[in-house]
Amino acid sequence: MCHRALLDATYRAFLLRIDEDLAAETRAGGCRRCGAALHRDLYPRKPRGGPGDPSKSDRRRLSFTCSICDKRHTPVSVRFLGRRVYRAATVVLASALRAGLGDWRVKQLTEWIGVPRRTLERWHAWWVHEFVDTRFWVIAHGQFMPPVEVAALPASLLARFDGSDLASQLTATLRFLAPLGEGR
């Protein structure tokens, strides 16, 4: 599958369906504080990165608020990577593609996904310095044997997930990284 297809509206709609399933699990669990029912509460997002404009559904983060204590519950997400404004698929795919590219190819990549070169460099630094120090990675990296090569993140992580094509690997990687986007 072409890299372009991984950031198009069809793939984003597929990721939205996954997020809706994950949100349903959160809602079914009730409030973590008091156990009461959760009410749907959509929060606006302005996702960037990737070809095309974000759809209306892309501009909303699925979330819930407790019917009793008002605690906000933000489910895990495959569309958003924590508080980042760029789509998770864009961050993972662009960061993986960036490795080993010459200046001309990096310029093409930045034009295609609408991400400045400085942002790509910042993402690379995040993957190899900050991400590896997150509580999530400290706990999760032990399930990979041999260990994932930190200097090649996220490409080395993508390669660890089985799939018949890059779309399957990207989806599996986004599912693995989904806890990074959970709000408590």
ZAKE-661632 format. One line per 5 residues: number of its first residue (from 1); their letters; for each residue x, y, z negated of N, C-alpha, C. Coordinates in steps of 0.02 Angstrom, whole numbers, plus 50000, padded with zeros to 5 digits. Layout:
NUM	a	X/Y/Z/X/Y/Z/X/Y/Z ~ ...
***
This chain:
1	mchra	50042/49941/50000/50000/50000/50000/50044/50062/50000 ~ 50024/50111/50039/50061/50173/50043/50056/50212/49978 ~ 50108/50248/49961/50109/50288/49900/50052/50339/49900 ~ 50036/50366/49958/49983/50416/49963/49916/50389/49938 ~ 49901/50328/49955/49837/50298/49936/49831/50290/49860
6	lldat	49887/50289/49825/49885/50281/49753/49864/50345/49717 ~ 49864/50400/49752/49843/50463/49720/49780/50491/49752 ~ 49748/50454/49797/49689/50480/49831/49626/50472/49788 ~ 49570/50498/49814/49507/50500/49777/49481/50430/49761 ~ 49491/50381/49805/49467/50313/49793/49503/50282/49733
11	yrafl	49568/50289/49730/49606/50262/49674/49589/50299/49610 ~ 49580/50365/49614/49560/50403/49554/49492/50382/49529 ~ 49446/50364/49574/49379/50340/49554/49386/50272/49520 ~ 49431/50230/49544/49444/50166/49513/49470/50176/49442 ~ 49517/50222/49432/49543/50236/49366/49488/50265/49320
16	lride	49443/50304/49347/49387/50330/49307/49344/50272/49282 ~ 49331/50222/49323/49292/50164/49301/49327/50127/49244 ~ 49393/50121/49249/49430/50090/49194/49423/50132/49131 ~ 49430/50198/49137/49422/50242/49079/49352/50237/49049 ~ 49302/50230/49092/49233/50224/49066/49226/50159/49025
21	dlaae	49257/50105/49048/49255/50042/49010/49291/50050/48943 ~ 49349/50082/48944/49386/50094/48882/49347/50139/48834 ~ 49312/50188/48862/49271/50233/48821/49213/50196/48790 ~ 49183/50150/48827/49127/50111/48800/49149/50069/48740 ~ 49210/50042/48744/49237/50004/48687/49245/50049/48626
26	tragg	49270/50110/48636/49278/50157/48581/49210/50174/48550 ~ 49162/50188/48594/49096/50207/48569/49063/50150/48531 ~ 49071/50089/48555/49041/50032/48522/49070/50021/48452 ~ 49131/50042/48441/49164/50034/48376/49139/50082/48323 ~ 49104/50135/48343/49080/50184/48295/49136/50228/48268
31	crrcg	49118/50271/48223/49165/50319/48194/49216/50282/48151 ~ 49279/50299/48160/49332/50269/48120/49332/50295/48049 ~ 49303/50353/48039/49302/50382/47972/49242/50358/47931 ~ 49181/50360/47960/49122/50344/47920/49079/50287/47949 ~ 49096/50263/48009/49059/50208/48039/48996/50226/48075
36	aalhr	48978/50290/48078/48916/50313/48110/48922/50308/48187 ~ 48866/50320/48220/48864/50318/48293/48903/50376/48322 ~ 48928/50365/48382/48966/50416/48417/48924/50443/48475 ~ 48926/50510/48484/48891/50543/48539/48942/50564/48591 ~ 48922/50555/48654/48966/50574/48710/48980/50649/48708
41	dlypr	49042/50666/48719/49063/50735/48716/49119/50744/48767 ~ 49104/50773/48824/49154/50780/48877/49194/50844/48867 ~ 49260/50839/48873/49302/50897/48866/49334/50914/48933 ~ 49334/50979/48949/49362/50999/49014/49437/50987/49018 ~ 49460/50966/49076/49531/50959/49092/49542/50990/49160
46	kprgg	49602/51011/49172/49620/51038/49238/49680/50998/49264 ~ 49666/50936/49286/49721/50893/49307/49756/50920/49369 ~ 49821/50914/49370/49861/50935/49427/49899/50875/49453 ~ 49926/50884/49512/49970/50833/49542/49933/50785/49587 ~ 49962/50774/49644/49932/50729/49692/49895/50766/49746
51	pgdps	49886/50734/49802/49851/50766/49858/49776/50775/49843 ~ 49747/50827/49870/49676/50838/49862/49657/50872/49797 ~ 49598/50902/49798/49572/50935/49739/49541/50883/49692 ~ 49545/50897/49627/49513/50850/49580/49437/50853/49587 ~ 49406/50795/49583/49333/50792/49586/49304/50817/49520
56	ksdrr	49239/50824/49517/49206/50847/49455/49221/50798/49397 ~ 49220/50733/49412/49233/50684/49359/49306/50686/49337 ~ 49351/50706/49381/49421/50712/49364/49433/50769/49315 ~ 49387/50815/49312/49396/50875/49270/49367/50867/49200 ~ 49347/50806/49183/49319/50793/49117/49356/50736/49084
61	rlsft	49371/50744/49020/49402/50692/48980/49346/50660/48939 ~ 49339/50594/48945/49288/50559/48907/49307/50561/48833 ~ 49259/50580/48792/49272/50585/48721/49206/50579/48684 ~ 49210/50572/48618/49151/50563/48577/49158/50603/48513 ~ 49101/50621/48484/49099/50654/48420/49053/50615/48374
66	csicd	49073/50606/48312/49032/50569/48264/48967/50606/48250 ~ 48913/50568/48245/48847/50598/48233/48840/50622/48161 ~ 48882/50599/48116/48877/50619/48045/48933/50667/48025 ~ 48995/50646/48032/49051/50686/48005/49084/50731/48057 ~ 49063/50729/48119/49088/50772/48173/49161/50757/48194
71	krhtp	49188/50701/48173/49256/50683/48192/49258/50669/48267 ~ 49308/50696/48301/49317/50685/48372/49354/50619/48383 ~ 49331/50580/48432/49362/50516/48450/49377/50519/48525 ~ 49441/50519/48542/49461/50520/48612/49489/50451/48629 ~ 49455/50414/48672/49478/50346/48688/49543/50346/48728
76	vsvrf	49575/50288/48730/49635/50282/48772/49614/50295/48845 ~ 49663/50314/48885/49648/50333/48953/49703/50311/49001 ~ 49683/50289/49060/49731/50274/49113/49738/50334/49160 ~ 49694/50383/49153/49697/50442/49196/49741/50498/49168 ~ 49746/50502/49102/49783/50556/49070/49838/50527/49027
81	lgrrv	49895/50558/49028/49953/50536/48989/49963/50586/48933 ~ 49927/50574/48879/49931/50619/48822/49902/50687/48840 ~ 49936/50739/48820/49912/50807/48831/49937/50837/48896 ~ 49972/50798/48936/49998/50824/48999/49943/50845/49046 ~ 49955/50899/49084/49905/50923/49130/49907/50885/49196
86	yraat	49961/50850/49210/49964/50811/49271/49933/50742/49260 ~ 49904/50716/49313/49874/50649/49309/49928/50598/49291 ~ 49908/50548/49252/49956/50497/49231/49986/50461/49291 ~ 49945/50445/49341/49971/50410/49400/50024/50451/49435 ~ 50014/50516/49437/50062/50561/49469/50127/50562/49431
91	vvlas	50123/50567/49364/50183/50569/49323/50224/50505/49331 ~ 50190/50448/49328/50225/50384/49333/50253/50373/49403 ~ 50212/50382/49453/50233/50368/49521/50287/50417/49545 ~ 50277/50481/49533/50327/50531/49555/50393/50522/49518 ~ 50389/50506/49454/50451/50495/49416/50488/50433/49441
96	alrag	50451/50382/49458/50482/50321/49484/50512/50333/49553 ~ 50476/50370/49595/50501/50384/49663/50561/50431/49662 ~ 50563/50475/49613/50616/50526/49610/50686/50496/49604 ~ 50691/50440/49570/50756/50409/49558/50791/50392/49624 ~ 50851/50417/49631/50891/50399/49690/50876/50438/49753
101	lgdwr	50832/50486/49751/50816/50524/49811/50866/50581/49821 ~ 50880/50595/49883/50922/50653/49899/50881/50717/49895 ~ 50915/50773/49901/50882/50839/49894/50825/50848/49943 ~ 50836/50828/50006/50784/50837/50057/50722/50796/50040 ~ 50730/50734/50019/50674/50690/50001/50638/50716/49938
106	vkqlt	50676/50742/49891/50645/50770/49830/50601/50829/49850 ~ 50626/50870/49897/50586/50928/49921/50521/50904/49953 ~ 50524/50850/49993/50464/50822/50023/50416/50797/49969 ~ 50442/50762/49920/50401/50735/49866/50367/50791/49828 ~ 50403/50844/49812/50373/50900/49774/50319/50935/49814
111	ewigv	50329/50941/49879/50278/50972/49921/50216/50928/49926 ~ 50226/50863/49932/50170/50817/49941/50127/50814/49878 ~ 50157/50810/49819/50117/50802/49758/50104/50868/49722 ~ 50134/50922/49746/50121/50987/49716/50152/50995/49647 ~ 50210/50965/49637/50244/50968/49573/50312/51000/49584
116	prrtl	50329/51053/49549/50394/51084/49557/50451/51037/49538 ~ 50508/51047/49569/50567/51006/49556/50586/51007/49482 ~ 50582/51066/49451/50597/51072/49379/50553/51026/49337 ~ 50490/51020/49357/50444/50977/49321/50465/50904/49328 ~ 50485/50884/49388/50509/50815/49399/50570/50802/49354
121	erwha	50614/50850/49349/50674/50842/49306/50654/50838/49233 ~ 50605/50878/49213/50580/50877/49144/50548/50809/49129 ~ 50510/50781/49177/50480/50715/49168/50533/50662/49159 ~ 50586/50666/49200/50640/50617/49195/50670/50620/49124 ~ 50683/50680/49101/50711/50688/49033/50663/50661/48981
126	wwvhe	50598/50671/48990/50549/50645/48943/50551/50569/48941 ~ 50554/50538/48999/50555/50465/49002/50615/50436/48966 ~ 50675/50463/48979/50735/50432/48952/50755/50456/48883 ~ 50726/50512/48859/50744/50537/48793/50686/50535/48744 ~ 50631/50568/48761/50574/50573/48714/50530/50511/48713
131	fvdtr	50513/50485/48772/50469/50427/48775/50498/50368/48736 ~ 50562/50355/48745/50593/50298/48712/50595/50305/48636 ~ 50584/50366/48611/50582/50377/48538/50511/50378/48510 ~ 50461/50371/48554/50392/50372/48529/50378/50309/48489 ~ 50334/50315/48442/50314/50257/48402/50287/50201/48447
136	fwvia	50249/50221/48498/50221/50173/48546/50277/50131/48577 ~ 50329/50163/48604/50382/50126/48639/50425/50086/48590 ~ 50438/50114/48532/50478/50078/48482/50446/50011/48466 ~ 50379/50010/48462/50343/49948/48447/50336/49905/48510 ~ 50319/49935/48567/50301/49898/48627/50360/49871/48668
141	hgqfm	50418/49903/48664/50472/49882/48710/50498/49812/48695 ~ 50485/49787/48635/50508/49720/48618/50475/49664/48657 ~ 50419/49679/48690/50386/49626/48728/50417/49614/48796 ~ 50467/49653/48813/50501/49645/48877/50569/49612/48867 ~ 50578/49556/48900/50642/49521/48895/50662/49500/48965
146	ppvev	50719/49519/48989/50768/49563/48958/50740/49633/48950 ~ 50771/49674/48909/50746/49741/48895/50740/49784/48959 ~ 50692/49829/48958/50682/49875/49013/50741/49923/49015 ~ 50766/49937/49074/50822/49983/49081/50798/50055/49071 ~ 50819/50085/49017/50796/50152/48998/50814/50204/49049
151	aalpa	50874/50201/49076/50896/50252/49124/50854/50252/49187 ~ 50820/50197/49202/50781/50191/49263/50705/50197/49250 ~ 50685/50218/49190/50614/50227/49176/50585/50282/49220 ~ 50524/50276/49243/50475/50224/49234/50478/50169/49288 ~ 50524/50176/49336/50528/50126/49390/50542/50057/49362
156	sllar	50587/50053/49312/50603/49988/49282/50543/49959/49245 ~ 50499/50001/49220/50438/49979/49186/50387/49954/49238 ~ 50378/49992/49291/50334/49971/49346/50353/49901/49372 ~ 50417/49890/49379/50441/49827/49407/50426/49767/49361 ~ 50413/49779/49298/50400/49725/49250/50329/49698/49254
161	fdgsd	50285/49734/49288/50216/49712/49292/50203/49677/49357 ~ 50174/49617/49352/50159/49578/49411/50102/49610/49450 ~ 50104/49599/49513/50051/49625/49556/50068/49610/49628 ~ 50017/49604/49668/50028/49589/49739/50052/49651/49777 ~ 50041/49709/49748/50061/49771/49781/50075/49824/49728
166	lasql	50097/49882/49751/50114/49937/49705/50053/49962/49667 ~ 49994/49960/49698/49934/49983/49664/49920/49940/49602 ~ 49928/49875/49608/49918/49830/49552/49969/49843/49497 ~ 50031/49853/49516/50083/49868/49467/50071/49934/49433 ~ 50051/49985/49471/50037/50051/49441/49979/50047/49393
171	tatlr	49927/50011/49412/49868/50004/49369/49888/49969/49304 ~ 49926/49915/49309/49948/49879/49249/49992/49923/49205 ~ 50035/49963/49236/50078/50009/49198/50036/50062/49163 ~ 49987/50089/49197/49944/50140/49167/49904/50110/49109 ~ 49881/50048/49116/49846/50015/49060/49893/50006/49001
176	flapl	49955/49988/49015/50005/49979/48962/50017/50046/48926 ~ 50022/50100/48964/50037/50166/48936/49976/50201/48907 ~ 49917/50174/48917/49855/50207/48896/49854/50229/48823 ~ 49881/50191/48776/49880/50214/48706/49915/50282/48695 ~ 49959/50302/48742/49991/50367/48735/49941/50424/48741
181	gegr	49885/50411/48775/49835/50462/48786/49778/50462/48737 ~ 49782/50420/48686/49728/50416/48637/49733/50472/48587 ~ 49678/50505/48577/49674/50556/48525/49642/50527/48464 ~ 49665/50544/48407/49636/50517/48345/49587/50566/48321
***
